[in-house]
Amino acid sequence: MQRIGIFGGTFNQIHMGHVRLAQHYIRELQLDKLLIIPTKYPPHKVARDLASSRHRLEMCRLAFADVPEVEVSDIEIQRPGRSYTVDTIRQLRKIYPQDKLFLIVGSDMFLTFDKWVEFQEILLNCTLCTAPREGNEMENLKRYKIVLSQYSENLRILDIPALKLSSTEVRGKLSRGEDCSALVDERVLDYIRENDLYHPDLEHEALVEQYTETIRSMLKPSRFEHSVNVAARAVYLADLHGGDCKKAELAGLLHDICKNMSQEEQLHWTKKSAIIFDKSFWDQPQLWHGFAAAEYIQEVLHVSDPEIIEAVRWHTVGKADMTTFEKIIFLADLTSAERSYPSADEVREIVDASLDEGMKTSLLFTMGQLLKNQQPICRDTWLAYNCYVPKNNQ
C-alpha cells in the first residue's frame, strides 16, 4: 500500500515556496508519491495575469523536476466541464484503489471545508491535511478539526514552517522586471522569458477599464453584471478552445452595450448595417441589440477589430459557419455565471467539451422555445440550426 499525497492549486506563479512546502509534506506524511495537480482556468472571474493551463502545467513540471517523489498531473485540466475536488478524488480512487490518499489544502480551505461539494465523500476517501500559514492560526485549525471530526477522524494538522511567499508577490516582481532568481526555479524563469508570460499589457488593461466604465454608464445593474460575467466566461472558453483571450474579454464586455437603449435607438444603429434582414428579424426587437452594438462600437468607441465586431454582431441570432471566436462569444452569453435556467450546468459542461456540441445544444433549445411560444424564427437562426444540428447528428 502506497501513501499518495494530493496537492492542488492554481500554481500561478509556481515558486520555491511551493516546492519547499511540498518537500515538507512528503517528509512529514512519509509519502511515496505526491501528485501536483494544477487547476483549470477559473470560470467565474477574469484573471488577467493567469497563465494558461498549458503553461502552468509545464512550469510545475520544471519546478518539481528534481523532486523524485513528485508527479505533476493534468487530471483536472483535461476533465471537461466544471472540475470539483470530489471528482478528482473519485478518479484517483479508481487509479489507486488500495492506496492511502492524503489531500493537502491551505489553512483557509481547511476552515471552510464543510462548504465543499460532497465534502463528506472526500473525507471518507482520503486524509485531509493542512498546516497553519501563520503562527496564530494553529488554535483556529484545532477548533475546526473538532467540527470536522464528526464526519471523519482522517484529519491531520501539521506543524510545518509557514509559507511566507505568495504567488501574487512573485507575479508582481516578474511584471516589474525584478530579479526573482531566489524565488523561482531558473528553469521556470527561462520558460517565462521564452513564452513572454506575466508582462502586463497596459494597452489592453486601459481598454478593459474604458469599456467597463462605458457599459456601466449605459446598462442597468443586472445587465452590467451579465456583461462582466460574459467577459469572464469568454476568456475561459477562449483559453479552452484556442481563441484570443484578450479579444474575448473585450467582446464579452461590449456584446450587450446597446441592450438598454430604446427600440428607436437600436433601430437607428441596426439600420446602419449593410446586412439585408428578413421580415421575421424586424418583427423581433429583442434581436436588434447585437447588430446595433456592432455598428455603435465601430462609430463611437472606434473598435476596428473585425473579429470583435462580428462576434458582437451575431451573438443574438447565430449564423451558419460561425468562426471559433464567434462561437465563443455566442456560447459565453448563453452560459455566463449568473445563468440559472434548468440544466445550465449541464450546458456549460457540453460547451466546455466542444463548441460545436454547444452550438447544437443551444440551437435545439432556442428553436424549441421559439416554436413553443409560436414566435417567428429569423433566417440566420434557421441557417445556424441547419448548419450545426444535422451535422452533429450524422
C-alpha positions as CSV (number, residue, x, y, z in Angstrom):
1,M,0.0,0.0,0.0
2,Q,1.4,3.4,-1.1
3,R,0.9,6.7,0.7
4,I,0.0,9.2,-2.0
5,G,-0.4,13.0,-1.4
6,I,-2.7,15.2,-3.5
7,F,-1.6,18.9,-3.7
8,G,-3.8,21.0,-6.0
9,G,-3.8,24.7,-6.7
10,T,-3.7,27.3,-9.4
11,F,0.1,27.5,-9.2
12,N,0.2,30.9,-10.8
13,Q,3.0,31.6,-10.3
14,I,4.8,28.3,-9.1
15,H,7.7,29.3,-6.9
16,M,10.3,27.9,-4.5
17,G,7.8,28.2,-1.6
18,H,5.5,25.7,-3.2
19,V,8.5,23.3,-3.8
20,R,9.7,23.6,-0.2
21,L,6.2,23.1,1.2
22,A,5.7,20.0,-1.0
23,Q,9.0,18.6,0.4
24,H,7.9,19.2,4.0
25,Y,4.6,17.3,3.3
26,I,6.5,14.4,1.7
27,R,8.7,14.1,4.7
28,E,6.1,14.7,7.4
29,L,3.5,12.4,5.9
30,Q,6.1,9.8,4.7
31,L,4.6,10.0,1.2
32,D,5.7,7.6,-1.5
33,K,4.3,9.9,-4.2
34,L,2.9,13.5,-4.2
35,L,0.6,14.4,-7.1
36,I,0.8,18.1,-8.0
37,I,-2.5,19.0,-9.8
38,P,-2.8,22.4,-11.4
39,T,-6.5,23.5,-11.5
40,K,-8.3,24.6,-14.6
41,Y,-8.9,28.3,-15.5
42,P,-11.4,29.7,-13.1
43,P,-14.7,30.1,-14.9
44,H,-16.4,32.9,-13.0
45,K,-13.9,35.7,-13.0
46,V,-11.4,37.4,-15.3
47,A,-7.9,36.7,-14.1
48,R,-5.8,38.8,-16.5
49,D,-2.5,37.7,-15.1
50,L,-3.4,34.0,-15.0
51,A,-1.2,31.9,-17.4
52,S,-2.9,29.3,-19.5
53,S,-3.4,25.9,-18.1
54,R,-0.8,24.6,-20.6
55,H,1.8,27.0,-19.3
56,R,1.1,26.4,-15.7
57,L,1.3,22.6,-16.1
58,E,4.7,22.9,-17.8
59,M,6.1,25.3,-15.2
60,C,5.0,22.9,-12.5
61,R,6.9,20.1,-14.2
62,L,10.0,22.2,-14.5
63,A,9.8,23.4,-10.9
64,F,9.5,19.8,-9.5
65,A,11.9,18.2,-11.9
66,D,14.4,17.5,-9.1
67,V,11.9,16.1,-6.6
68,P,11.6,12.4,-7.4
69,E,8.5,11.7,-5.3
70,V,6.5,14.3,-7.3
71,E,4.3,13.6,-10.3
72,V,2.7,16.6,-12.0
73,S,-0.8,15.6,-13.2
74,D,-3.1,17.1,-15.8
75,I,-6.1,15.2,-14.4
76,E,-8.2,18.4,-13.7
77,I,-7.1,20.3,-16.8
78,Q,-8.1,17.5,-19.1
79,R,-11.5,17.0,-17.4
80,P,-14.4,18.6,-19.4
81,G,-16.8,21.0,-17.7
82,R,-16.6,22.1,-14.1
83,S,-14.0,20.3,-12.0
84,Y,-14.6,19.7,-8.3
85,T,-12.2,18.1,-5.9
86,V,-14.6,15.2,-5.3
87,D,-14.4,14.4,-9.0
88,T,-10.6,14.2,-8.7
89,I,-10.8,12.0,-5.6
90,R,-13.2,9.6,-7.3
91,Q,-10.9,9.4,-10.3
92,L,-7.8,8.9,-8.2
93,R,-9.5,6.3,-6.1
94,K,-10.1,4.2,-9.2
95,I,-6.4,4.5,-10.2
96,Y,-5.2,3.8,-6.6
97,P,-7.9,1.6,-5.2
98,Q,-5.7,0.1,-2.4
99,D,-3.5,3.1,-1.6
100,K,-3.9,5.7,1.2
101,L,-4.7,9.2,-0.1
102,F,-3.7,12.4,1.6
103,L,-5.5,15.6,0.4
104,I,-3.3,18.7,1.2
105,V,-5.2,22.0,1.5
106,G,-4.4,25.5,2.7
107,S,-5.5,26.6,6.1
108,D,-8.2,28.9,4.6
109,M,-9.6,25.9,2.7
110,F,-9.5,23.7,5.7
111,L,-11.5,26.2,7.7
112,T,-14.3,26.2,5.1
113,F,-14.1,22.6,4.1
114,D,-17.7,21.8,5.1
115,K,-18.8,24.1,2.2
116,W,-17.0,22.0,-0.4
117,V,-19.1,19.9,-2.9
118,E,-19.6,16.4,-1.4
119,F,-17.1,17.1,1.3
120,Q,-18.2,14.1,3.3
121,E,-17.3,11.7,0.5
122,I,-13.9,13.3,0.2
123,L,-13.3,12.7,3.9
124,L,-14.3,9.1,3.5
125,N,-11.8,8.5,0.8
126,C,-8.7,10.4,2.0
127,T,-7.0,12.0,5.0
128,L,-7.4,15.8,5.0
129,C,-4.1,17.6,5.8
130,T,-3.2,21.2,6.4
131,A,-0.7,23.5,8.2
132,P,-1.0,27.0,9.5
133,R,0.1,29.8,7.2
134,E,0.7,32.0,10.3
135,G,1.7,31.1,13.8
136,N,-1.6,32.3,15.3
137,E,-3.7,30.0,13.1
138,M,-3.0,26.8,14.9
139,E,-5.7,27.2,17.5
140,N,-8.4,28.0,14.9
141,L,-7.4,24.9,13.0
142,K,-7.5,22.7,16.0
143,R,-11.0,24.0,16.9
144,Y,-12.3,23.4,13.4
145,K,-10.8,20.0,13.4
146,I,-13.2,19.1,16.2
147,V,-16.1,20.2,13.9
148,L,-14.9,18.0,11.1
149,S,-14.2,15.1,13.3
150,Q,-17.9,14.3,13.5
151,Y,-17.6,13.3,9.8
152,S,-14.2,11.6,9.9
153,E,-11.1,11.0,12.0
154,N,-8.9,11.2,9.0
155,L,-7.6,14.7,9.8
156,R,-4.0,16.0,10.1
157,I,-2.8,19.4,11.2
158,L,1.0,19.5,10.7
159,D,3.4,22.0,12.3
160,I,5.2,23.0,9.1
161,P,7.1,26.3,8.6
162,A,4.7,28.9,7.3
163,L,4.7,29.7,3.6
164,K,5.7,33.4,3.7
165,L,5.9,33.8,-0.1
166,S,2.8,34.5,-2.2
167,S,2.2,33.9,-5.9
168,T,0.8,37.4,-6.1
169,E,4.0,38.8,-4.8
170,V,6.1,36.8,-7.3
171,R,3.9,37.9,-10.2
172,G,4.3,41.5,-9.2
173,K,8.0,41.2,-9.2
174,L,8.0,39.4,-12.5
175,S,5.8,42.1,-14.1
176,R,8.1,44.8,-12.9
177,G,11.2,43.0,-14.2
178,E,12.7,42.5,-10.8
179,D,15.2,39.7,-10.0
180,C,13.3,36.6,-9.0
181,S,16.2,34.1,-9.1
182,A,15.9,33.4,-5.4
183,L,12.2,32.9,-5.6
184,V,11.6,30.9,-8.8
185,D,13.5,28.0,-10.3
186,E,15.8,29.1,-13.0
187,R,14.2,26.7,-15.5
188,V,10.8,28.2,-14.8
189,L,12.2,31.7,-15.2
190,D,13.7,30.7,-18.6
191,Y,10.3,29.3,-19.6
192,I,8.6,32.6,-18.5
193,R,11.0,34.6,-20.6
194,E,10.7,32.3,-23.7
195,N,6.9,32.5,-23.6
196,D,6.7,36.1,-22.6
197,L,4.5,35.5,-19.5
198,Y,3.5,37.8,-16.7
199,H,4.2,41.0,-18.6
200,P,1.3,43.5,-18.1
201,D,-0.4,44.6,-21.3
202,L,-1.1,48.2,-20.4
203,E,-2.9,49.0,-23.6
204,H,-5.3,46.1,-23.1
205,E,-5.9,46.9,-19.4
206,A,-6.7,50.5,-20.4
207,L,-9.3,49.3,-22.9
208,V,-10.8,47.0,-20.3
209,E,-11.1,49.8,-17.9
210,Q,-12.5,52.2,-20.5
211,Y,-15.1,49.7,-21.8
212,T,-16.1,48.6,-18.3
213,E,-16.9,52.2,-17.3
214,T,-18.7,52.8,-20.6
215,I,-21.1,49.8,-20.2
216,R,-21.5,50.6,-16.5
217,S,-23.0,54.0,-17.5
218,M,-25.1,52.6,-20.3
219,L,-26.6,49.4,-18.8
220,K,-28.9,48.5,-15.9
221,P,-27.0,46.9,-13.0
222,S,-28.2,43.4,-13.8
223,R,-27.2,43.8,-17.4
224,F,-23.8,45.2,-16.4
225,E,-23.2,42.2,-14.2
226,H,-24.2,39.9,-17.0
227,S,-21.7,41.6,-19.4
228,V,-18.8,41.3,-16.9
229,N,-19.7,37.6,-16.4
230,V,-19.8,37.0,-20.2
231,A,-16.4,38.6,-20.4
232,A,-15.1,36.2,-17.8
233,R,-16.7,33.2,-19.4
234,A,-15.4,34.2,-22.8
235,V,-11.9,34.4,-21.5
236,Y,-12.3,30.9,-20.0
237,L,-13.7,29.4,-23.3
238,A,-11.0,31.1,-25.4
239,D,-8.4,29.5,-23.2
240,L,-10.0,26.1,-23.5
241,H,-10.6,26.3,-27.2
242,G,-7.7,28.2,-28.7
243,G,-9.2,31.7,-29.0
244,D,-7.7,35.0,-28.3
245,C,-8.3,35.6,-24.6
246,K,-7.8,39.4,-24.7
247,K,-10.2,39.9,-27.6
248,A,-12.7,37.6,-25.9
249,E,-12.7,39.8,-22.8
250,L,-13.3,42.9,-24.9
251,A,-16.1,41.3,-27.0
252,G,-17.7,39.9,-23.9
253,L,-17.8,43.3,-22.2
254,L,-19.2,45.0,-25.3
255,H,-21.7,42.5,-26.6
256,D,-24.7,43.9,-24.9
257,I,-23.7,47.6,-24.9
258,C,-26.9,48.6,-26.7
259,K,-29.3,46.3,-24.8
260,N,-30.8,49.0,-22.7
261,M,-31.2,51.6,-25.5
262,S,-34.7,52.4,-26.6
263,Q,-36.0,50.5,-29.6
264,E,-35.8,53.6,-31.7
265,E,-32.0,54.0,-30.9
266,Q,-31.4,50.3,-31.5
267,L,-33.3,50.5,-34.8
268,H,-31.1,53.6,-35.8
269,W,-27.9,51.7,-35.2
270,T,-29.1,48.4,-36.7
271,K,-30.1,50.1,-40.0
272,K,-26.5,51.3,-40.4
273,S,-25.6,47.7,-41.1
274,A,-25.2,46.6,-44.7
275,I,-26.9,43.3,-44.0
276,I,-30.2,42.6,-45.6
277,F,-32.6,41.3,-43.0
278,D,-35.7,39.1,-43.5
279,K,-39.0,40.3,-42.2
280,S,-39.0,38.0,-39.2
281,F,-35.9,39.8,-37.9
282,W,-37.7,43.1,-37.9
283,D,-40.6,41.6,-36.0
284,Q,-38.3,40.7,-33.1
285,P,-36.8,43.8,-31.5
286,Q,-35.1,41.7,-28.8
287,L,-32.6,40.6,-31.5
288,W,-31.6,44.0,-32.7
289,H,-29.1,45.0,-30.0
290,G,-26.3,42.8,-31.3
291,F,-26.4,44.3,-34.7
292,A,-26.8,47.8,-33.2
293,A,-23.8,47.2,-31.0
294,A,-21.6,46.1,-33.9
295,E,-22.2,49.5,-35.6
296,Y,-22.1,51.5,-32.3
297,I,-18.7,50.2,-31.1
298,Q,-17.2,51.0,-34.5
299,E,-18.5,54.5,-34.8
300,V,-18.5,55.6,-31.1
301,L,-15.7,53.5,-29.5
302,H,-13.6,53.2,-32.7
303,V,-13.3,49.4,-32.4
304,S,-11.8,48.3,-35.7
305,D,-11.0,44.6,-35.0
306,P,-13.3,42.6,-37.3
307,E,-13.3,39.5,-35.0
308,I,-14.7,41.5,-32.1
309,I,-17.2,43.4,-34.3
310,E,-18.6,40.2,-36.0
311,A,-18.8,38.2,-32.7
312,V,-20.8,41.1,-31.2
313,R,-23.0,41.3,-34.3
314,W,-24.0,37.7,-34.4
315,H,-24.4,36.9,-30.7
316,T,-28.2,37.3,-30.7
317,V,-29.2,35.1,-33.6
318,G,-26.2,33.0,-34.6
319,K,-25.5,32.1,-38.2
320,A,-24.1,29.2,-40.3
321,D,-20.4,28.5,-40.3
322,M,-19.5,30.7,-37.4
323,T,-15.8,31.2,-36.6
324,T,-14.4,29.8,-33.4
325,F,-14.3,33.3,-31.9
326,E,-17.9,33.9,-32.8
327,K,-19.0,30.6,-31.2
328,I,-17.1,31.6,-28.1
329,I,-18.9,34.8,-27.6
330,F,-22.3,33.3,-28.6
331,L,-21.9,30.5,-26.1
332,A,-20.3,32.6,-23.3
333,D,-23.5,34.7,-23.4
334,L,-25.6,31.6,-23.0
335,T,-23.5,30.1,-20.2
336,S,-22.3,33.0,-18.1
337,A,-22.1,32.6,-14.4
338,E,-25.5,34.1,-13.4
339,R,-27.5,32.0,-15.9
340,S,-29.6,29.6,-13.8
341,Y,-32.0,28.1,-16.2
342,P,-32.7,24.3,-15.8
343,S,-29.7,22.3,-17.0
344,A,-27.4,25.4,-17.1
345,D,-24.5,23.4,-15.5
346,E,-25.0,20.6,-18.0
347,V,-24.9,23.0,-20.9
348,R,-21.7,24.6,-19.5
349,E,-20.1,21.2,-19.4
350,I,-21.1,20.5,-23.1
351,V,-19.8,23.9,-24.2
352,D,-16.5,23.3,-22.3
353,A,-16.0,20.0,-24.0
354,S,-17.0,21.1,-27.6
355,L,-18.0,24.4,-29.1
356,D,-19.9,22.6,-31.9
357,E,-21.8,20.4,-29.5
358,G,-22.5,23.6,-27.5
359,M,-23.9,25.2,-30.7
360,K,-26.1,22.2,-31.3
361,T,-27.4,22.2,-27.7
362,S,-28.1,25.9,-27.7
363,L,-29.9,26.0,-31.1
364,L,-32.0,23.0,-30.2
365,F,-33.1,24.9,-27.0
366,T,-33.6,28.2,-28.8
367,M,-35.6,26.7,-31.7
368,G,-37.7,24.7,-29.2
369,Q,-38.5,27.8,-27.2
370,L,-39.4,29.8,-30.3
371,L,-41.7,27.1,-31.6
372,K,-43.3,26.5,-28.2
373,N,-44.1,30.2,-27.9
374,Q,-45.2,30.4,-31.6
375,Q,-42.6,33.1,-32.3
376,P,-41.1,33.8,-35.7
377,I,-37.6,32.4,-36.5
378,C,-35.3,34.6,-38.4
379,R,-33.4,33.4,-41.4
380,D,-29.9,33.3,-39.8
381,T,-31.1,31.3,-36.8
382,W,-32.6,28.7,-39.3
383,L,-29.3,28.6,-41.2
384,A,-27.4,28.2,-38.0
385,Y,-29.7,25.3,-36.9
386,N,-29.3,23.6,-40.3
387,C,-25.6,24.0,-40.1
388,Y,-24.9,22.6,-36.6
389,V,-27.7,20.3,-35.7
390,P,-27.8,17.9,-38.7
391,K,-24.0,17.9,-38.9
392,N,-23.7,16.8,-35.3
393,N,-26.4,14.2,-35.8
394,Q,-24.7,12.4,-38.6
